[in-house]
């Protein structure tokens, strides 16, 4: 991306009463003062989460995000309510659709116009790209005061930083490679949750013979790519996934294993109902919920939909890791763009501290369906799916099988991701051969890197 030369860094400023400004305010004074601010915010947050009133901190923040479905809307509502409970003014700027693609288009227009929102839902390499353009504020003082390095997984902490300083705050960890199912539908054909793709295919064939849609899917590029990367992990394993979808190794991209990945994707295409094109992901989740389909391959934000509808995991719906021996990581975070004005800067600091508070991480993720980004939050209030996610995360980390999501912008730049999405969606919606898809993918990745 080209550097945005028109962006002007704001003059030093900070929350009232906590930070000296001007030429005599050196970095140590600022950091010590912000430590006092961070501790105060934590105290306020704790009081709010316990249902007590506290001194109002204030601050303004406009938040650009794409959380608009039931479970997501409930989760972001928790953050909005917590922020406003401390006297802040929250301006909500939701942009639905596209797994965040539409929101990123709107963000680019806002930044080019010189009017960025204060906080933006952003993730992965996108954080680094915006930072390189000089478009971000850091919240390092808050992070140091609250010891973020000690409570975040190192791989995730690294994604949140630019030049060693935090420019984003993670709210959660999502697992992408989940298989969701309706137990009543499976019972109709005497099936259980599959553990291999061969087992999945056999169960899907039984469902088809019984006149039941095996796989609920929404025909949007990011959803197609989600299924593709889950299949890639399951067919090739973590080492193949790392080589092909993260390192973009041409030998892996053009291998027989990649042909097999597309072969399995072709099978899955045959298990989808004819009305899938353009369907939003949460509507596909509703198909499983309502017994219109047996399975959905989707990240654990789908669980938020089940929970928002009052469904009980293990009873009304089933969750299992999709076939494979790894863990595909996705994480939502808020990145702080360069804004001016004491109230806006105060709002950013307050929002960063609030996002990373243990109480909020618990409350938010109970609503969202994900697990906390902080490793020190107890899991006793979480459901069986979340507990399994937490356990599998630890196991995958120990086995070097934790992989960042390509489809959800944790692994590769958006230009490279776009090539994956184009090829996978073209394949899913045509009679393209697996061999031709592999060739097109290889050429597309070379083009994006060139």
C-alpha positions as CSV (number, residue, x, y, z in Angstrom):
1,X,0.0,0.0,0.0
2,X,1.1,3.5,-0.7
3,X,2.0,5.7,2.3
4,X,-0.6,8.2,3.3
5,X,1.5,11.3,3.3
6,X,-1.4,13.6,4.3
7,X,-1.9,12.1,7.7
8,X,-0.6,14.4,10.4
9,X,0.4,13.1,13.8
10,X,-1.5,14.7,16.6
11,X,0.2,16.9,19.1
12,X,1.1,15.2,22.4
13,X,-2.1,14.9,24.4
14,X,-3.7,12.5,26.9
15,X,-6.5,12.1,29.5
16,X,-7.0,15.0,31.8
17,X,-5.3,14.9,35.1
18,X,-2.9,12.0,34.3
19,X,-0.4,13.1,31.8
20,X,1.9,16.1,31.5
21,X,2.3,17.6,28.1
22,X,4.8,20.0,26.6
23,X,8.6,20.0,26.1
24,X,9.3,19.3,29.8
25,X,7.3,16.0,29.9
26,X,9.8,13.3,29.2
27,X,8.8,9.7,28.4
28,X,9.4,8.4,32.0
29,X,7.1,10.9,33.5
30,X,4.5,10.2,30.8
31,X,4.7,6.4,31.4
32,X,4.6,6.7,35.2
33,X,1.6,9.0,34.9
34,X,-0.1,6.6,32.5
35,X,0.5,3.7,34.9
36,X,-1.5,5.7,37.4
37,X,-4.2,6.2,34.8
38,X,-4.2,2.4,33.9
39,X,-4.6,1.4,37.5
40,X,-7.4,3.9,38.0
41,X,-9.2,2.5,34.9
42,X,-8.8,-1.1,36.2
43,X,-10.4,-0.1,39.5
44,X,-13.3,1.6,37.7
45,X,-13.8,-1.4,35.5
46,X,-13.8,-3.8,38.4
47,X,-16.4,-1.7,40.2
48,X,-18.6,-1.6,37.1
49,X,-18.4,-5.3,36.6
50,X,-19.4,-5.9,40.2
51,X,-22.5,-3.7,39.7
52,X,-21.2,-0.8,41.7
53,X,-21.0,2.9,40.7
54,X,-17.6,4.5,40.2
55,X,-16.1,7.9,39.4
56,X,-16.8,8.5,35.7
57,X,-13.7,8.4,33.5
58,X,-15.3,9.8,30.3
59,X,-13.8,10.0,26.8
60,X,-15.2,9.8,23.3
61,X,-14.7,6.9,20.9
62,X,-16.2,6.1,17.5
63,X,-15.9,2.4,16.8
64,X,-16.0,0.9,13.3
65,X,-16.8,-2.8,13.3
66,X,-18.8,-5.5,11.4
67,X,-20.5,-7.3,14.4
68,X,-24.1,-7.1,13.4
69,X,-25.6,-10.6,13.7
70,X,-27.3,-11.8,16.9
71,X,-24.4,-13.3,18.9
72,X,-21.9,-10.7,17.6
73,X,-24.2,-7.8,18.3
74,X,-24.8,-9.0,21.8
75,X,-21.0,-9.2,22.4
76,X,-20.2,-5.7,21.1
77,X,-23.1,-4.4,23.1
78,X,-21.3,-5.6,26.2
79,X,-18.3,-3.5,25.3
80,X,-20.5,-0.5,24.5
81,X,-22.4,-0.8,27.8
82,X,-19.2,-1.1,29.8
83,X,-17.6,1.9,28.1
84,X,-20.7,4.1,28.6
85,X,-21.0,2.9,32.3
86,X,-17.8,4.8,32.9
87,X,-19.1,8.0,31.4
88,X,-17.7,7.5,27.9
89,X,-19.5,8.5,24.7
90,X,-19.6,5.6,22.3
91,X,-20.5,6.3,18.6
92,X,-21.4,3.0,17.0
93,X,-20.4,2.6,13.3
94,X,-21.4,-1.0,12.3
95,X,-20.9,-2.1,8.6
96,X,-22.5,-5.5,7.9
97,X,-21.4,-8.1,5.4
98,X,-18.4,-9.5,3.7
99,X,-16.6,-10.8,6.8
100,X,-15.2,-7.3,7.2
101,X,-14.4,-6.6,3.6
102,X,-17.1,-3.9,3.4
103,X,-15.8,-2.4,6.6
104,X,-12.3,-2.2,5.3
105,X,-13.5,-0.4,2.2
106,X,-15.2,2.1,4.3
107,X,-12.2,2.5,6.5
108,X,-9.9,3.3,3.6
109,X,-12.3,6.0,2.4
110,X,-12.4,7.5,5.9
111,X,-8.7,7.6,6.3
112,X,-8.1,9.0,2.9
113,X,-10.6,11.7,3.7
114,X,-8.7,12.6,6.9
115,X,-11.5,11.5,9.2
116,X,-10.6,8.1,10.6
117,X,-12.7,6.5,13.5
118,X,-10.9,6.3,16.8
119,X,-11.1,2.5,17.0
120,X,-11.5,-0.1,14.3
121,X,-12.0,-3.8,14.4
122,X,-8.8,-5.0,12.6
123,X,-6.6,-8.0,12.7
124,X,-3.5,-9.7,11.5
125,X,-1.2,-8.3,8.9
126,X,-3.7,-5.5,8.3
127,X,-2.6,-4.0,11.6
128,X,1.0,-3.9,10.5
129,X,0.0,-2.4,7.1
130,X,-1.9,0.5,8.6
131,X,1.0,1.1,11.1
132,X,3.5,1.3,8.3
133,X,1.4,4.0,6.7
134,X,1.7,6.1,9.9
135,X,-2.1,5.9,10.5
136,X,-2.1,4.4,14.1
137,X,-1.7,5.7,17.6
138,X,-0.1,3.4,20.1
139,X,-1.4,2.4,23.6
140,X,1.9,1.2,24.9
141,X,1.6,3.2,28.1
142,X,-1.6,1.3,29.0
143,X,0.0,-2.0,28.0
144,X,3.1,-1.5,30.1
145,X,1.0,-0.3,33.1
146,X,-1.2,-3.4,32.9
147,X,1.5,-5.9,32.0
148,X,-0.1,-7.1,28.7
149,X,3.0,-9.1,27.7
150,X,2.6,-11.3,30.8
151,X,-1.0,-12.3,30.0
152,X,-1.1,-12.7,26.2
153,X,0.2,-15.6,24.2
154,X,3.4,-14.4,22.6
155,X,2.3,-15.1,19.0
156,X,-0.9,-13.0,19.6
157,X,1.0,-10.2,21.4
158,X,3.3,-9.9,18.4
159,X,0.4,-9.4,16.0
160,X,-0.9,-6.6,18.2
161,X,2.4,-4.7,18.1
162,X,4.3,-2.5,15.6
163,X,7.9,-1.6,16.2
164,X,7.6,-3.3,19.6
165,X,4.7,-1.1,20.8
166,X,1.0,-2.1,21.2
167,X,-1.2,-0.5,18.6
168,X,-4.1,-2.9,19.1
169,X,-5.9,-4.7,21.9
170,X,-7.2,-8.3,21.4
171,X,-10.7,-9.2,22.7
172,X,-10.6,-12.9,22.1
173,X,-9.3,-16.0,20.5
174,X,-11.5,-17.8,17.9
175,X,-11.0,-21.3,16.6
176,X,-11.9,-21.5,12.9
177,X,-11.7,-25.3,12.3
178,X,-15.0,-26.2,14.0
179,X,-17.7,-28.6,12.9
180,X,-21.2,-27.8,14.2
181,X,-24.1,-30.3,14.0
182,X,-27.7,-30.9,14.9
183,X,-27.9,-34.1,16.9
184,X,-31.5,-34.8,16.0
185,X,-30.7,-34.7,12.3
186,X,-27.7,-37.0,12.7
187,X,-29.8,-39.4,14.7
188,X,-32.1,-39.8,11.7
189,X,-29.4,-41.6,9.8
190,X,-27.7,-43.2,12.8
191,X,-24.6,-41.0,12.5
192,X,-22.2,-39.5,15.0
193,X,-19.7,-36.7,14.7
194,X,-17.1,-37.7,12.1
195,X,-13.4,-37.6,12.9
196,X,-12.0,-37.9,9.4
197,X,-13.1,-36.5,6.0
198,X,-13.9,-40.0,4.8
199,X,-16.3,-40.4,7.7
200,X,-17.8,-37.0,7.0
201,X,-18.3,-38.0,3.3
202,X,-19.9,-41.3,4.3
203,X,-22.3,-39.6,6.7
204,X,-23.1,-36.9,4.1
205,X,-24.0,-39.5,1.6
206,X,-26.4,-41.1,4.0
207,X,-28.0,-37.7,4.7
208,X,-28.4,-37.0,1.0
209,X,-30.1,-40.4,0.5
210,X,-32.5,-39.5,3.3
211,X,-33.3,-36.1,1.6
212,X,-31.4,-34.0,4.1
213,X,-29.0,-31.3,3.3
214,X,-25.6,-32.4,4.7
215,X,-23.8,-29.1,4.8
216,X,-25.2,-25.6,5.5
217,X,-23.1,-23.0,3.7
218,X,-23.2,-19.4,2.6
219,X,-21.9,-18.8,-0.9
220,X,-19.6,-15.8,-0.1
221,X,-15.9,-15.7,-0.9
222,X,-14.7,-15.5,2.7
223,X,-17.0,-18.5,3.7
224,X,-15.7,-20.5,0.8
225,X,-12.1,-19.7,1.9
226,X,-13.0,-20.7,5.5
227,X,-14.1,-24.2,4.3
228,X,-11.0,-24.4,2.1
229,X,-8.5,-23.7,4.9
230,X,-10.2,-26.1,7.2
231,X,-10.0,-28.8,4.6
232,X,-6.4,-27.9,3.9
233,X,-5.5,-28.5,7.6
234,X,-7.5,-31.7,7.7
235,X,-6.1,-33.2,4.5
236,X,-2.5,-32.0,4.7
237,X,-1.9,-31.5,8.4
238,X,-0.4,-28.5,10.2
239,X,3.0,-28.7,8.5
240,X,1.4,-28.6,5.1
241,X,-0.9,-25.8,6.1
242,X,2.0,-23.7,7.4
243,X,4.0,-24.2,4.2
244,X,1.1,-23.5,1.8
245,X,-1.2,-21.0,3.4
246,X,1.3,-19.1,5.6
247,X,4.7,-19.3,4.0
248,X,3.2,-19.5,0.5
249,X,5.8,-22.2,-0.5
250,X,5.3,-22.9,-4.2
251,X,6.2,-26.6,-3.8
252,X,3.4,-27.0,-1.3
253,X,1.0,-24.9,-3.3
254,X,1.5,-27.1,-6.4
255,X,1.7,-30.4,-4.6
256,X,-0.4,-33.5,-4.9
257,X,-1.6,-32.8,-1.4
258,X,-3.1,-29.5,-2.6
259,X,-4.9,-31.4,-5.5
260,X,-6.4,-33.6,-2.8
261,X,-7.6,-30.5,-0.9
262,X,-9.5,-29.3,-3.9
263,X,-10.8,-32.8,-4.5
264,X,-12.4,-32.8,-1.0
265,X,-13.7,-29.3,-1.5
266,X,-15.4,-30.5,-4.7
267,X,-17.1,-33.2,-2.6
268,X,-18.3,-30.7,-0.1
269,X,-19.8,-28.6,-2.9
270,X,-22.0,-31.5,-3.7
271,X,-23.4,-31.6,-0.2
272,X,-24.6,-28.0,-0.2
273,X,-28.2,-27.0,-1.0
274,X,-28.9,-25.2,-4.3
275,X,-29.8,-21.9,-2.7
276,X,-26.5,-21.3,-1.0
277,X,-25.3,-18.4,-3.2
278,X,-25.0,-15.1,-1.3
279,X,-26.3,-16.6,2.0
280,X,-24.9,-14.9,5.2
281,X,-23.1,-17.2,7.5
282,X,-25.5,-16.8,10.4
283,X,-28.4,-17.9,8.2
284,X,-26.4,-21.0,7.5
285,X,-26.1,-21.5,11.2
286,X,-29.8,-21.1,11.5
287,X,-30.3,-24.0,9.1
288,X,-28.4,-26.3,11.4
289,X,-30.3,-24.9,14.4
290,X,-33.7,-25.4,12.8
291,X,-32.9,-28.9,11.5
292,X,-32.8,-27.9,7.8
293,X,-29.2,-29.1,7.5
294,X,-26.9,-31.4,9.5
295,X,-23.5,-29.7,9.6
296,X,-21.8,-26.3,9.3
297,X,-18.1,-25.7,9.0
298,X,-17.5,-22.3,10.7
299,X,-15.5,-20.6,13.4
300,X,-16.8,-20.5,16.9
301,X,-18.7,-17.3,16.4
302,X,-21.3,-19.7,15.1
303,X,-21.7,-20.9,18.7
304,X,-22.7,-17.3,19.7
305,X,-25.7,-17.7,17.4
306,X,-26.7,-21.0,19.1
307,X,-26.3,-19.5,22.6
308,X,-28.2,-16.3,21.7
309,X,-31.1,-18.5,20.7
310,X,-31.0,-20.3,24.0
311,X,-29.6,-23.5,22.7
312,X,-27.5,-25.8,25.0
313,X,-24.2,-27.2,23.7
314,X,-24.0,-31.0,23.8
315,X,-27.8,-31.1,23.9
316,X,-29.3,-28.9,21.2
317,X,-26.2,-28.7,19.1
318,X,-22.9,-30.6,18.9
319,X,-19.3,-29.1,18.5
320,X,-16.2,-30.9,17.4
321,X,-12.9,-30.0,15.9
322,X,-13.1,-30.5,12.1
323,X,-11.0,-33.4,10.8
324,X,-7.3,-32.6,11.3
325,X,-4.7,-32.4,14.0
326,X,-4.2,-28.7,14.5
327,X,-5.8,-25.5,15.5
328,X,-6.6,-22.5,13.2
329,X,-6.4,-19.3,15.1
330,X,-8.4,-16.2,14.5
331,X,-8.5,-13.2,16.9
332,X,-10.6,-10.1,16.9
333,X,-8.9,-6.9,18.0
334,X,-9.4,-3.1,18.0
335,X,-6.8,-0.9,16.5
336,X,-6.4,2.7,17.4
337,X,-6.2,5.2,14.6
338,X,-4.7,8.7,14.8
339,X,-7.3,11.1,16.1
340,X,-6.9,14.5,17.7
341,X,-8.5,16.0,20.8
342,X,-8.1,15.1,24.5
343,X,-11.5,13.5,24.7
344,X,-10.8,11.2,21.7
345,X,-7.3,10.2,23.0
346,X,-8.8,9.6,26.4
347,X,-11.4,7.4,24.9
348,X,-8.8,5.3,23.1
349,X,-6.8,4.7,26.4
350,X,-10.0,3.9,28.3
351,X,-11.2,1.5,25.6
352,X,-7.8,-0.3,25.4
353,X,-7.8,-0.8,29.2
354,X,-11.4,-1.9,29.3
355,X,-10.9,-4.5,26.5
356,X,-8.0,-6.1,28.3
357,X,-9.6,-6.2,31.8
358,X,-10.1,-9.8,33.0
359,X,-13.8,-9.2,33.9
360,X,-14.6,-7.8,30.5
361,X,-12.7,-10.6,28.6
362,X,-14.8,-13.1,30.5
363,X,-18.1,-11.3,29.9
364,X,-17.4,-10.5,26.2
365,X,-16.3,-14.0,25.3
366,X,-19.2,-15.7,27.1
367,X,-21.5,-13.7,24.8
368,X,-19.3,-14.0,21.6
369,X,-18.7,-17.8,21.7
370,X,-14.9,-17.4,21.7
371,X,-12.4,-17.7,24.5
372,X,-10.4,-14.9,26.2
373,X,-7.3,-13.6,24.7
374,X,-5.8,-13.4,28.2
375,X,-4.4,-16.7,29.3
376,X,-5.2,-16.0,33.0
377,X,-9.0,-15.9,32.8
378,X,-10.6,-18.9,34.5
379,X,-12.7,-21.1,32.3
380,X,-15.2,-22.4,34.9
381,X,-18.1,-20.3,33.5
382,X,-17.5,-21.4,29.9
383,X,-19.4,-24.1,28.1
384,X,-18.0,-27.5,27.0
385,X,-17.1,-26.2,23.5
386,X,-15.1,-23.3,24.9
387,X,-13.3,-25.5,27.4
388,X,-12.4,-27.9,24.5
389,X,-11.1,-24.9,22.5
390,X,-9.0,-23.8,25.4
391,X,-7.5,-27.3,26.0
392,X,-6.9,-27.8,22.2
393,X,-5.2,-24.4,22.0
394,X,-2.7,-25.4,24.7
395,X,-2.1,-28.8,23.0
396,X,-1.6,-27.3,19.6
397,X,0.8,-24.7,20.9
398,X,2.9,-27.4,22.6
399,X,2.8,-29.5,19.4
400,X,3.7,-26.6,17.1
401,X,0.3,-27.1,15.4
402,X,-1.2,-23.7,16.1
403,X,-1.8,-22.0,12.7
404,X,-3.0,-18.5,11.8
405,X,-6.1,-18.2,9.6
406,X,-5.6,-17.3,6.0
407,X,-9.3,-16.7,5.4
408,X,-9.7,-14.5,8.4
409,X,-6.7,-12.3,7.8
410,X,-4.3,-13.6,10.4
411,X,-1.7,-15.2,8.1
412,X,-1.1,-13.3,4.8
413,X,-1.6,-9.7,3.4
414,X,-5.0,-8.9,1.9
415,X,-3.7,-8.9,-1.6
416,X,-2.5,-12.6,-1.2
417,X,-5.7,-13.5,0.6
418,X,-7.6,-12.0,-2.3
419,X,-6.0,-14.5,-4.7
420,X,-6.9,-17.4,-2.5
421,X,-10.5,-16.2,-2.3
422,X,-10.8,-15.7,-6.1
423,X,-9.5,-19.1,-7.0
424,X,-11.4,-21.0,-4.3
425,X,-14.7,-19.2,-5.1
426,X,-14.3,-19.7,-8.8
427,X,-13.6,-23.4,-8.2
428,X,-16.6,-23.7,-5.9
429,X,-19.0,-22.2,-8.4
430,X,-17.8,-23.9,-11.6
431,X,-16.6,-27.3,-13.0
432,X,-13.0,-26.3,-12.8
433,X,-10.7,-29.3,-12.2
434,X,-8.6,-29.6,-9.1
435,X,-5.4,-29.5,-11.2
436,X,-6.5,-26.3,-12.9
437,X,-7.3,-24.8,-9.5
438,X,-3.9,-25.6,-8.2
439,X,-2.3,-24.0,-11.2
440,X,-4.4,-20.9,-10.9
441,X,-3.7,-20.6,-7.2
442,X,0.1,-20.9,-7.8
443,X,0.0,-18.2,-10.5
444,X,-2.2,-15.9,-8.4
445,X,0.1,-16.1,-5.4
446,X,3.1,-15.3,-7.6
447,X,1.2,-12.3,-9.0
448,X,0.3,-11.0,-5.6
449,X,3.9,-11.3,-4.4
450,X,5.4,-9.8,-7.5
